Amino acid sequence: MPAEAKRQSRATFVIVLLLFFGVAIGLTVYAVIQWNAKAKARNLKNPVPATAEALAAGNQIYQQHCQSCHGANGDGKGEKAPELSTAPGDFTDAKKMNGLKDGELFWEITEGRHPMPEFADKLTVQERWEVVDYIRTFAAKPAASRSAATAQVANSVQP
């Protein structure tokens, strides 16, 4: 192999190696920043009390933006769920939901995570907190009464 070809081969190898390490460092920094953001969000306090009005508003938002993937009962079995690369969260899992703080749920709604879109620009801060209040209702009720309770919340705001 001629000397010029060896130099080009080494240069290409060094460039590829530097690119690899650059991407690895970038992904690590991104992961640390995201982890820190979620950890800080854990301490956020929900400023929206879970009143009938807030729950009804959260229900409307949930139906419009969340139900197709997370399901009418919040069990992660919405009509679009089978098409997704990652299963939607199951809000009926009381153990999991009790382990999450409102701030974490708010952060997840705000930031999204593929395939779930971010809602920072789609919903106001108030609306995102109302959705947090509403999705909490799924783990608070036995499965059999969930649909009835959802209907009751929806009917409580109808004129």
C-alpha positions in Angstrom: 0.0 0.0 0.0 1.5 3.4 -1.0 2.4 5.8 1.8 -0.2 8.3 0.7 -3.0 5.7 0.9 -1.8 4.7 4.4 -2.0 8.4 5.6 -5.5 8.8 4.2 -6.6 5.6 5.8 -5.2 6.7 9.2 -6.7 10.1 8.8 -10.1 8.6 8.0 -9.8 6.3 11.0 -8.9 9.1 13.4 -11.8 11.3 12.1 -14.3 8.4 12.6 -12.9 7.7 16.0 -13.2 11.4 17.0 -16.7 11.5 15.7 -17.7 8.4 17.7 -16.3 9.9 20.9 -17.9 13.2 20.2 -21.3 11.6 19.8 -20.8 9.5 22.9 -19.9 12.5 25.0 -22.8 14.5 23.6 -25.3 11.8 24.4 -23.9 11.4 27.9 -24.2 15.2 28.5 -27.7 15.2 27.2 -28.7 12.2 29.4 -27.2 13.9 32.5 -29.0 17.2 31.7 -32.3 15.4 31.2 -31.9 13.3 34.4 -31.2 16.5 36.4 -34.2 18.3 34.8 -36.5 15.4 35.8 -35.0 15.3 39.3 -35.6 19.0 39.8 -39.2 18.6 38.4 -39.8 16.0 41.1 -39.9 18.9 43.6 -42.4 21.0 41.7 -45.7 21.4 43.6 -49.0 21.2 41.7 -50.6 24.7 42.0 -53.9 23.4 40.6 -56.2 21.8 43.2 -58.1 18.7 42.0 -61.5 20.4 42.1 -64.4 19.1 40.0 -63.7 21.9 37.5 -60.0 21.1 37.2 -60.8 17.4 36.8 -63.4 18.1 34.1 -61.0 20.3 32.3 -58.3 17.7 32.6 -60.7 15.1 31.3 -61.5 17.2 28.2 -57.8 17.7 27.5 -57.1 14.0 28.1 -59.8 12.9 25.7 -58.4 15.3 23.0 -54.7 14.6 23.4 -54.0 11.5 25.4 -56.9 9.0 25.1 -56.1 7.6 21.7 -52.8 6.2 23.0 -53.3 5.9 26.8 -56.9 4.6 26.5 -60.3 5.7 27.8 -59.5 4.0 31.1 -55.9 5.2 31.3 -54.6 1.7 31.0 -52.3 2.3 28.1 -54.5 0.4 25.7 -55.8 3.2 23.4 -56.7 2.6 19.8 -53.2 3.8 18.6 -51.2 1.9 21.2 -50.5 -1.1 19.0 -48.9 1.1 16.4 -46.4 2.7 18.8 -42.8 1.7 19.2 -43.1 2.0 23.0 -46.2 1.1 25.0 -48.0 4.1 26.5 -47.9 4.5 30.3 -50.6 2.7 32.3 -52.1 5.2 34.7 -54.1 2.5 36.5 -51.0 1.0 38.0 -51.4 2.4 41.5 -47.9 1.3 42.7 -46.2 3.0 39.8 -48.4 6.2 40.0 -47.9 6.5 43.7 -44.2 6.5 43.2 -44.4 9.4 40.8 -44.7 13.0 42.1 -46.9 15.5 40.3 -43.9 17.4 39.2 -42.5 14.4 37.4 -45.8 13.8 35.6 -45.9 17.5 34.7 -42.4 17.3 33.3 -43.2 14.1 31.3 -46.2 15.8 29.8 -44.2 19.0 29.1 -41.1 17.3 27.6 -42.6 14.2 26.0 -40.6 11.1 25.1 -40.7 9.4 21.8 -43.2 8.3 20.6 -45.2 10.7 22.9 -45.0 14.3 21.8 -44.1 17.2 24.0 -46.9 19.4 25.1 -45.0 22.5 26.2 -46.3 24.4 23.1 -49.6 22.6 22.8 -51.0 23.1 26.3 -50.8 25.9 28.8 -49.1 25.3 32.2 -52.6 25.3 33.8 -53.8 22.7 31.3 -50.8 20.4 31.9 -51.4 20.6 35.7 -55.1 19.8 35.1 -54.1 16.7 33.1 -51.9 15.6 36.0 -54.8 15.9 38.3 -57.1 14.0 36.0 -54.7 11.1 35.3 -54.2 10.6 39.0 -57.9 9.6 39.1 -57.2 6.4 37.1 -55.1 4.9 39.9 -57.4 6.0 42.6 -60.4 3.9 41.5 -60.9 0.1 41.0 -61.0 -0.8 37.3 -64.8 -1.6 37.3 -65.8 1.8 38.4 -63.2 3.8 36.3 -65.5 4.2 33.2 -68.4 5.3 35.4 -66.2 7.8 37.2 -64.8 9.2 34.0 -68.4 9.6 32.7 -69.4 11.3 36.0 -66.5 13.8 35.7 -67.5 14.6 32.1 -71.1 15.0 33.0 -70.4 17.3 36.0 -69.5 20.1 33.7 -72.2 19.7 31.1 -74.8 22.5 31.1 
